[in-house]
Amino acid sequence: MDHILINELEEFKKINPTSENIARWFYHYLKESVHSAGGRVDKIVIHEGPENLAFFEPTSLP
C-alpha cells in the first residue's frame, strides 16, 4: 500500500476519505492479520495534527 493515493483505493471511491473513515478502514484492514498473529486491534487513532485526532473503536471486541 506504499506510494498510492487513498482516493484510488476501491473502498474510498464509494466513501469520503475522512480521518474517521480512514481509521475504520485501517481497523478492518489490519484486524485479521493481527488476530492470526495472536494479537488484537482495540482502537485505531489517526492524528490530524498536534491537537486533533480521530479514532475508530469497534462496539464489541472478540
PyMOL Python script that loads the backbone (N, CA, C, O; Angstrom):
from pymol import cmd

cmd.read_pdbstr("""\
ATOM      1  N   MET A   1       0.823  -1.185   0.000  1.00  0.00           N
ATOM      2  CA  MET A   1       0.000   0.000   0.000  1.00  0.00           C
ATOM      3  C   MET A   1       0.872   1.256   0.000  1.00  0.00           C
ATOM      4  O   MET A   1       0.370   2.351   0.255  1.00  0.00           O
ATOM      5  N   ASP A   2       2.118   1.120  -0.270  1.00  0.00           N
ATOM      6  CA  ASP A   2       3.041   2.246  -0.273  1.00  0.00           C
ATOM      7  C   ASP A   2       2.943   3.022  -1.589  1.00  0.00           C
ATOM      8  O   ASP A   2       2.810   2.429  -2.659  1.00  0.00           O
ATOM      9  N   HIS A   3       3.008   4.320  -1.500  1.00  0.00           N
ATOM     10  CA  HIS A   3       3.021   5.221  -2.659  1.00  0.00           C
ATOM     11  C   HIS A   3       1.753   5.137  -3.510  1.00  0.00           C
ATOM     12  O   HIS A   3       1.826   5.029  -4.734  1.00  0.00           O
ATOM     13  N   ILE A   4       0.613   5.186  -2.865  1.00  0.00           N
ATOM     14  CA  ILE A   4      -0.653   5.239  -3.601  1.00  0.00           C
ATOM     15  C   ILE A   4      -1.478   6.405  -3.080  1.00  0.00           C
ATOM     16  O   ILE A   4      -1.275   6.869  -1.958  1.00  0.00           O
ATOM     17  N   LEU A   5      -2.386   6.861  -3.879  1.00  0.00           N
ATOM     18  CA  LEU A   5      -3.330   7.885  -3.445  1.00  0.00           C
ATOM     19  C   LEU A   5      -4.527   7.190  -2.822  1.00  0.00           C
ATOM     20  O   LEU A   5      -5.089   6.265  -3.408  1.00  0.00           O
ATOM     21  N   ILE A   6      -4.910   7.627  -1.654  1.00  0.00           N
ATOM     22  CA  ILE A   6      -6.000   6.953  -0.948  1.00  0.00           C
ATOM     23  C   ILE A   6      -7.297   6.993  -1.752  1.00  0.00           C
ATOM     24  O   ILE A   6      -8.101   6.064  -1.673  1.00  0.00           O
ATOM     25  N   ASN A   7      -7.504   8.049  -2.515  1.00  0.00           N
ATOM     26  CA  ASN A   7      -8.723   8.138  -3.325  1.00  0.00           C
ATOM     27  C   ASN A   7      -8.755   7.122  -4.456  1.00  0.00           C
ATOM     28  O   ASN A   7      -9.804   6.904  -5.062  1.00  0.00           O
ATOM     29  N   GLU A   8      -7.610   6.494  -4.748  1.00  0.00           N
ATOM     30  CA  GLU A   8      -7.566   5.472  -5.792  1.00  0.00           C
ATOM     31  C   GLU A   8      -7.893   4.079  -5.260  1.00  0.00           C
ATOM     32  O   GLU A   8      -8.092   3.152  -6.045  1.00  0.00           O
ATOM     33  N   LEU A   9      -7.950   3.919  -3.943  1.00  0.00           N
ATOM     34  CA  LEU A   9      -8.359   2.638  -3.367  1.00  0.00           C
ATOM     35  C   LEU A   9      -9.843   2.430  -3.634  1.00  0.00           C
ATOM     36  O   LEU A   9     -10.634   3.367  -3.525  1.00  0.00           O
ATOM     37  N   GLU A  10     -10.214   1.228  -3.977  1.00  0.00           N
ATOM     38  CA  GLU A  10     -11.609   0.915  -4.306  1.00  0.00           C
ATOM     39  C   GLU A  10     -12.565   1.327  -3.183  1.00  0.00           C
ATOM     40  O   GLU A  10     -13.650   1.844  -3.447  1.00  0.00           O
ATOM     41  N   GLU A  11     -12.160   1.097  -1.936  1.00  0.00           N
ATOM     42  CA  GLU A  11     -13.014   1.420  -0.788  1.00  0.00           C
ATOM     43  C   GLU A  11     -13.348   2.905  -0.712  1.00  0.00           C
ATOM     44  O   GLU A  11     -14.447   3.277  -0.301  1.00  0.00           O
ATOM     45  N   PHE A  12     -12.398   3.757  -1.108  1.00  0.00           N
ATOM     46  CA  PHE A  12     -12.606   5.195  -0.981  1.00  0.00           C
ATOM     47  C   PHE A  12     -13.152   5.833  -2.248  1.00  0.00           C
ATOM     48  O   PHE A  12     -13.253   7.057  -2.334  1.00  0.00           O
ATOM     49  N   LYS A  13     -13.500   5.024  -3.216  1.00  0.00           N
ATOM     50  CA  LYS A  13     -14.230   5.543  -4.373  1.00  0.00           C
ATOM     51  C   LYS A  13     -15.707   5.669  -4.025  1.00  0.00           C
ATOM     52  O   LYS A  13     -16.455   6.363  -4.714  1.00  0.00           O
ATOM     53  N   LYS A  14     -16.129   4.994  -2.952  1.00  0.00           N
ATOM     54  CA  LYS A  14     -17.539   4.981  -2.549  1.00  0.00           C
ATOM     55  C   LYS A  14     -17.817   5.837  -1.321  1.00  0.00           C
ATOM     56  O   LYS A  14     -18.954   6.258  -1.105  1.00  0.00           O
ATOM     57  N   ILE A  15     -16.788   6.101  -0.510  1.00  0.00           N
ATOM     58  CA  ILE A  15     -16.974   6.907   0.698  1.00  0.00           C
ATOM     59  C   ILE A  15     -15.926   8.014   0.744  1.00  0.00           C
ATOM     60  O   ILE A  15     -14.871   7.912   0.118  1.00  0.00           O
ATOM     61  N   ASN A  16     -16.227   9.058   1.484  1.00  0.00           N
ATOM     62  CA  ASN A  16     -15.332  10.190   1.653  1.00  0.00           C
ATOM     63  C   ASN A  16     -14.170   9.778   2.566  1.00  0.00           C
ATOM     64  O   ASN A  16     -14.413   9.220   3.636  1.00  0.00           O
ATOM     65  N   PRO A  17     -12.910  10.037   2.171  1.00  0.00           N
ATOM     66  CA  PRO A  17     -11.781   9.626   2.999  1.00  0.00           C
ATOM     67  C   PRO A  17     -11.527  10.573   4.173  1.00  0.00           C
ATOM     68  O   PRO A  17     -10.462  11.184   4.271  1.00  0.00           O
ATOM     69  N   THR A  18     -12.505  10.686   5.051  1.00  0.00           N
ATOM     70  CA  THR A  18     -12.311  11.465   6.271  1.00  0.00           C
ATOM     71  C   THR A  18     -11.390  10.687   7.201  1.00  0.00           C
ATOM     72  O   THR A  18     -11.175   9.491   7.003  1.00  0.00           O
ATOM     73  N   SER A  19     -10.856  11.341   8.193  1.00  0.00           N
ATOM     74  CA  SER A  19      -9.994  10.652   9.155  1.00  0.00           C
ATOM     75  C   SER A  19     -10.734   9.520   9.852  1.00  0.00           C
ATOM     76  O   SER A  19     -10.158   8.463  10.111  1.00  0.00           O
ATOM     77  N   GLU A  20     -12.007   9.739  10.154  1.00  0.00           N
ATOM     78  CA  GLU A  20     -12.808   8.693  10.807  1.00  0.00           C
ATOM     79  C   GLU A  20     -12.968   7.475   9.893  1.00  0.00           C
ATOM     80  O   GLU A  20     -12.837   6.337  10.343  1.00  0.00           O
ATOM     81  N   ASN A  21     -13.247   7.713   8.624  1.00  0.00           N
ATOM     82  CA  ASN A  21     -13.397   6.601   7.675  1.00  0.00           C
ATOM     83  C   ASN A  21     -12.069   5.895   7.412  1.00  0.00           C
ATOM     84  O   ASN A  21     -12.042   4.680   7.222  1.00  0.00           O
ATOM     85  N   ILE A  22     -10.981   6.639   7.400  1.00  0.00           N
ATOM     86  CA  ILE A  22      -9.661   6.028   7.229  1.00  0.00           C
ATOM     87  C   ILE A  22      -9.342   5.147   8.436  1.00  0.00           C
ATOM     88  O   ILE A  22      -8.827   4.041   8.273  1.00  0.00           O
ATOM     89  N   ALA A  23      -9.638   5.619   9.634  1.00  0.00           N
ATOM     90  CA  ALA A  23      -9.410   4.816  10.842  1.00  0.00           C
ATOM     91  C   ALA A  23     -10.227   3.534  10.796  1.00  0.00           C
ATOM     92  O   ALA A  23      -9.717   2.461  11.119  1.00  0.00           O
ATOM     93  N   ARG A  24     -11.487   3.636  10.398  1.00  0.00           N
ATOM     94  CA  ARG A  24     -12.347   2.447  10.276  1.00  0.00           C
ATOM     95  C   ARG A  24     -11.761   1.478   9.251  1.00  0.00           C
ATOM     96  O   ARG A  24     -11.717   0.274   9.500  1.00  0.00           O
ATOM     97  N   TRP A  25     -11.315   1.982   8.111  1.00  0.00           N
ATOM     98  CA  TRP A  25     -10.750   1.137   7.068  1.00  0.00           C
ATOM     99  C   TRP A  25      -9.492   0.417   7.566  1.00  0.00           C
ATOM    100  O   TRP A  25      -9.328  -0.782   7.337  1.00  0.00           O
ATOM    101  N   PHE A  26      -8.593   1.161   8.255  1.00  0.00           N
ATOM    102  CA  PHE A  26      -7.380   0.535   8.783  1.00  0.00           C
ATOM    103  C   PHE A  26      -7.714  -0.564   9.785  1.00  0.00           C
ATOM    104  O   PHE A  26      -7.059  -1.606   9.797  1.00  0.00           O
ATOM    105  N   TYR A  27      -8.715  -0.348  10.617  1.00  0.00           N
ATOM    106  CA  TYR A  27      -9.120  -1.383  11.575  1.00  0.00           C
ATOM    107  C   TYR A  27      -9.475  -2.669  10.837  1.00  0.00           C
ATOM    108  O   TYR A  27      -8.961  -3.738  11.165  1.00  0.00           O
ATOM    109  N   HIS A  28     -10.339  -2.569   9.856  1.00  0.00           N
ATOM    110  CA  HIS A  28     -10.769  -3.762   9.125  1.00  0.00           C
ATOM    111  C   HIS A  28      -9.628  -4.351   8.292  1.00  0.00           C
ATOM    112  O   HIS A  28      -9.563  -5.566   8.103  1.00  0.00           O
ATOM    113  N   TYR A  29      -8.733  -3.499   7.797  1.00  0.00           N
ATOM    114  CA  TYR A  29      -7.589  -3.952   7.007  1.00  0.00           C
ATOM    115  C   TYR A  29      -6.613  -4.761   7.873  1.00  0.00           C
ATOM    116  O   TYR A  29      -6.071  -5.765   7.410  1.00  0.00           O
ATOM    117  N   LEU A  30      -6.384  -4.338   9.112  1.00  0.00           N
ATOM    118  CA  LEU A  30      -5.400  -4.960   9.989  1.00  0.00           C
ATOM    119  C   LEU A  30      -5.943  -6.080  10.864  1.00  0.00           C
ATOM    120  O   LEU A  30      -5.185  -6.949  11.295  1.00  0.00           O
ATOM    121  N   LYS A  31      -7.231  -6.071  11.129  1.00  0.00           N
ATOM    122  CA  LYS A  31      -7.838  -6.955  12.128  1.00  0.00           C
ATOM    123  C   LYS A  31      -7.462  -8.427  11.961  1.00  0.00           C
ATOM    124  O   LYS A  31      -6.992  -9.043  12.918  1.00  0.00           O
ATOM    125  N   GLU A  32      -7.651  -9.000  10.794  1.00  0.00           N
ATOM    126  CA  GLU A  32      -7.417 -10.437  10.597  1.00  0.00           C
ATOM    127  C   GLU A  32      -5.944 -10.812  10.710  1.00  0.00           C
ATOM    128  O   GLU A  32      -5.611 -11.811  11.347  1.00  0.00           O
ATOM    129  N   SER A  33      -5.058 -10.025  10.100  1.00  0.00           N
ATOM    130  CA  SER A  33      -3.636 -10.383  10.162  1.00  0.00           C
ATOM    131  C   SER A  33      -3.088 -10.245  11.580  1.00  0.00           C
ATOM    132  O   SER A  33      -2.257 -11.051  11.998  1.00  0.00           O
ATOM    133  N   VAL A  34      -3.534  -9.248  12.317  1.00  0.00           N
ATOM    134  CA  VAL A  34      -3.103  -9.094  13.705  1.00  0.00           C
ATOM    135  C   VAL A  34      -3.665 -10.236  14.551  1.00  0.00           C
ATOM    136  O   VAL A  34      -2.956 -10.789  15.392  1.00  0.00           O
ATOM    137  N   HIS A  35      -4.924 -10.590  14.335  1.00  0.00           N
ATOM    138  CA  HIS A  35      -5.552 -11.691  15.080  1.00  0.00           C
ATOM    139  C   HIS A  35      -4.833 -13.012  14.809  1.00  0.00           C
ATOM    140  O   HIS A  35      -4.592 -13.784  15.737  1.00  0.00           O
ATOM    141  N   SER A  36      -4.492 -13.278  13.560  1.00  0.00           N
ATOM    142  CA  SER A  36      -3.823 -14.540  13.226  1.00  0.00           C
ATOM    143  C   SER A  36      -2.406 -14.600  13.803  1.00  0.00           C
ATOM    144  O   SER A  36      -1.841 -15.686  13.937  1.00  0.00           O
ATOM    145  N   ALA A  37      -1.830 -13.450  14.145  1.00  0.00           N
ATOM    146  CA  ALA A  37      -0.514 -13.413  14.786  1.00  0.00           C
ATOM    147  C   ALA A  37      -0.634 -13.454  16.307  1.00  0.00           C
ATOM    148  O   ALA A  37       0.366 -13.347  17.018  1.00  0.00           O
ATOM    149  N   GLY A  38      -1.870 -13.610  16.805  1.00  0.00           N
ATOM    150  CA  GLY A  38      -2.083 -13.714  18.245  1.00  0.00           C
ATOM    151  C   GLY A  38      -2.388 -12.399  18.938  1.00  0.00           C
ATOM    152  O   GLY A  38      -2.437 -12.343  20.167  1.00  0.00           O
ATOM    153  N   GLY A  39      -2.592 -11.349  18.173  1.00  0.00           N
ATOM    154  CA  GLY A  39      -2.872 -10.042  18.759  1.00  0.00           C
ATOM    155  C   GLY A  39      -4.315  -9.620  18.580  1.00  0.00           C
ATOM    156  O   GLY A  39      -5.149 -10.389  18.101  1.00  0.00           O
ATOM    157  N   ARG A  40      -4.596  -8.401  18.966  1.00  0.00           N
ATOM    158  CA  ARG A  40      -5.943  -7.848  18.847  1.00  0.00           C
ATOM    159  C   ARG A  40      -5.838  -6.344  18.612  1.00  0.00           C
ATOM    160  O   ARG A  40      -5.032  -5.668  19.251  1.00  0.00           O
ATOM    161  N   VAL A  41      -6.632  -5.836  17.720  1.00  0.00           N
ATOM    162  CA  VAL A  41      -6.689  -4.395  17.468  1.00  0.00           C
ATOM    163  C   VAL A  41      -7.878  -3.853  18.253  1.00  0.00           C
ATOM    164  O   VAL A  41      -9.026  -4.187  17.961  1.00  0.00           O
ATOM    165  N   ASP A  42      -7.601  -3.021  19.243  1.00  0.00           N
ATOM    166  CA  ASP A  42      -8.668  -2.452  20.069  1.00  0.00           C
ATOM    167  C   ASP A  42      -9.151  -1.109  19.548  1.00  0.00           C
ATOM    168  O   ASP A  42     -10.330  -0.776  19.668  1.00  0.00           O
ATOM    169  N   LYS A  43      -8.237  -0.338  18.970  1.00  0.00           N
ATOM    170  CA  LYS A  43      -8.585   1.011  18.528  1.00  0.00           C
ATOM    171  C   LYS A  43      -7.572   1.457  17.486  1.00  0.00           C
ATOM    172  O   LYS A  43      -6.394   1.107  17.563  1.00  0.00           O
ATOM    173  N   ILE A  44      -8.033   2.225  16.517  1.00  0.00           N
ATOM    174  CA  ILE A  44      -7.154   2.876  15.539  1.00  0.00           C
ATOM    175  C   ILE A  44      -7.297   4.380  15.750  1.00  0.00           C
ATOM    176  O   ILE A  44      -8.409   4.908  15.762  1.00  0.00           O
ATOM    177  N   VAL A  45      -6.175   5.061  15.914  1.00  0.00           N
ATOM    178  CA  VAL A  45      -6.169   6.507  16.127  1.00  0.00           C
ATOM    179  C   VAL A  45      -5.419   7.168  14.971  1.00  0.00           C
ATOM    180  O   VAL A  45      -4.299   6.778  14.642  1.00  0.00           O
ATOM    181  N   ILE A  46      -6.045   8.162  14.367  1.00  0.00           N
ATOM    182  CA  ILE A  46      -5.440   8.952  13.290  1.00  0.00           C
ATOM    183  C   ILE A  46      -5.210  10.361  13.837  1.00  0.00           C
ATOM    184  O   ILE A  46      -6.159  11.042  14.224  1.00  0.00           O
ATOM    185  N   HIS A  47      -3.963  10.792  13.867  1.00  0.00           N
ATOM    186  CA  HIS A  47      -3.651  12.152  14.313  1.00  0.00           C
ATOM    187  C   HIS A  47      -3.680  13.074  13.106  1.00  0.00           C
ATOM    188  O   HIS A  47      -2.959  12.867  12.130  1.00  0.00           O
ATOM    189  N   GLU A  48      -4.525  14.096  13.190  1.00  0.00           N
ATOM    190  CA  GLU A  48      -4.659  15.067  12.104  1.00  0.00           C
ATOM    191  C   GLU A  48      -3.717  16.244  12.297  1.00  0.00           C
ATOM    192  O   GLU A  48      -3.465  17.001  11.360  1.00  0.00           O
ATOM    193  N   GLY A  49      -3.210  16.399  13.478  1.00  0.00           N
ATOM    194  CA  GLY A  49      -2.315  17.489  13.829  1.00  0.00           C
ATOM    195  C   GLY A  49      -1.978  17.369  15.296  1.00  0.00           C
ATOM    196  O   GLY A  49      -2.381  16.397  15.935  1.00  0.00           O
ATOM    197  N   PRO A  50      -1.252  18.322  15.852  1.00  0.00           N
ATOM    198  CA  PRO A  50      -0.825  18.210  17.243  1.00  0.00           C
ATOM    199  C   PRO A  50      -1.984  18.163  18.249  1.00  0.00           C
ATOM    200  O   PRO A  50      -1.832  17.606  19.336  1.00  0.00           O
ATOM    201  N   GLU A  51      -3.117  18.734  17.903  1.00  0.00           N
ATOM    202  CA  GLU A  51      -4.228  18.772  18.854  1.00  0.00           C
ATOM    203  C   GLU A  51      -5.495  18.098  18.352  1.00  0.00           C
ATOM    204  O   GLU A  51      -6.498  18.085  19.066  1.00  0.00           O
ATOM    205  N   ASN A  52      -5.483  17.541  17.156  1.00  0.00           N
ATOM    206  CA  ASN A  52      -6.692  16.939  16.587  1.00  0.00           C
ATOM    207  C   ASN A  52      -6.450  15.482  16.245  1.00  0.00           C
ATOM    208  O   ASN A  52      -5.398  15.108  15.726  1.00  0.00           O
ATOM    209  N   LEU A  53      -7.454  14.669  16.548  1.00  0.00           N
ATOM    210  CA  LEU A  53      -7.363  13.262  16.187  1.00  0.00           C
ATOM    211  C   LEU A  53      -8.750  12.709  15.932  1.00  0.00           C
ATOM    212  O   LEU A  53      -9.763  13.282  16.334  1.00  0.00           O
ATOM    213  N   ALA A  54      -8.760  11.577  15.252  1.00  0.00           N
ATOM    214  CA  ALA A  54      -9.993  10.829  15.011  1.00  0.00           C
ATOM    215  C   ALA A  54      -9.664   9.383  15.325  1.00  0.00           C
ATOM    216  O   ALA A  54      -8.517   8.956  15.192  1.00  0.00           O
ATOM    217  N   PHE A  55     -10.673   8.628  15.741  1.00  0.00           N
ATOM    218  CA  PHE A  55     -10.399   7.233  16.047  1.00  0.00           C
ATOM    219  C   PHE A  55     -11.574   6.353  15.677  1.00  0.00           C
ATOM    220  O   PHE A  55     -12.705   6.816  15.525  1.00  0.00           O
ATOM    221  N   PHE A  56     -11.276   5.075  15.535  1.00  0.00           N
ATOM    222  CA  PHE A  56     -12.306   4.055  15.350  1.00  0.00           C
ATOM    223  C   PHE A  56     -12.081   2.994  16.398  1.00  0.00           C
ATOM    224  O   PHE A  56     -10.974   2.481  16.561  1.00  0.00           O
ATOM    225  N   GLU A  57     -13.141   2.671  17.103  1.00  0.00           N
ATOM    226  CA  GLU A  57     -13.126   1.644  18.134  1.00  0.00           C
ATOM    227  C   GLU A  57     -14.377   0.801  17.919  1.00  0.00           C
ATOM    228  O   GLU A  57     -15.488   1.324  18.007  1.00  0.00           O
ATOM    229  N   PRO A  58     -14.221  -0.502  17.637  1.00  0.00           N
ATOM    230  CA  PRO A  58     -15.414  -1.322  17.402  1.00  0.00           C
ATOM    231  C   PRO A  58     -16.287  -1.377  18.651  1.00  0.00           C
ATOM    232  O   PRO A  58     -15.788  -1.282  19.772  1.00  0.00           O
ATOM    233  N   THR A  59     -17.586  -1.530  18.447  1.00  0.00           N
ATOM    234  CA  THR A  59     -18.509  -1.546  19.586  1.00  0.00           C
ATOM    235  C   THR A  59     -18.391  -2.818  20.402  1.00  0.00           C
ATOM    236  O   THR A  59     -18.668  -2.803  21.602  1.00  0.00           O
ATOM    237  N   SER A  60     -17.987  -3.920  19.783  1.00  0.00           N
ATOM    238  CA  SER A  60     -17.778  -5.157  20.540  1.00  0.00           C
ATOM    239  C   SER A  60     -16.513  -5.834  20.043  1.00  0.00           C
ATOM    240  O   SER A  60     -16.319  -6.010  18.840  1.00  0.00           O
ATOM    241  N   LEU A  61     -15.666  -6.206  20.972  1.00  0.00           N
ATOM    242  CA  LEU A  61     -14.420  -6.882  20.626  1.00  0.00           C
ATOM    243  C   LEU A  61     -14.567  -8.369  20.896  1.00  0.00           C
ATOM    244  O   LEU A  61     -15.249  -8.776  21.837  1.00  0.00           O
ATOM    245  N   PRO A  62     -13.913  -9.187  20.052  1.00  0.00           N
ATOM    246  CA  PRO A  62     -13.992 -10.644  20.280  1.00  0.00           C
ATOM    247  C   PRO A  62     -13.298 -11.065  21.555  1.00  0.00           C
ATOM    248  O   PRO A  62     -13.278 -12.251  21.884  1.00  0.00           O
TER     249      PRO A  62
END
""", "prot")
cmd.dss("prot")
cmd.show_as("cartoon", "prot")
cmd.util.cbc("prot")
cmd.orient("prot")
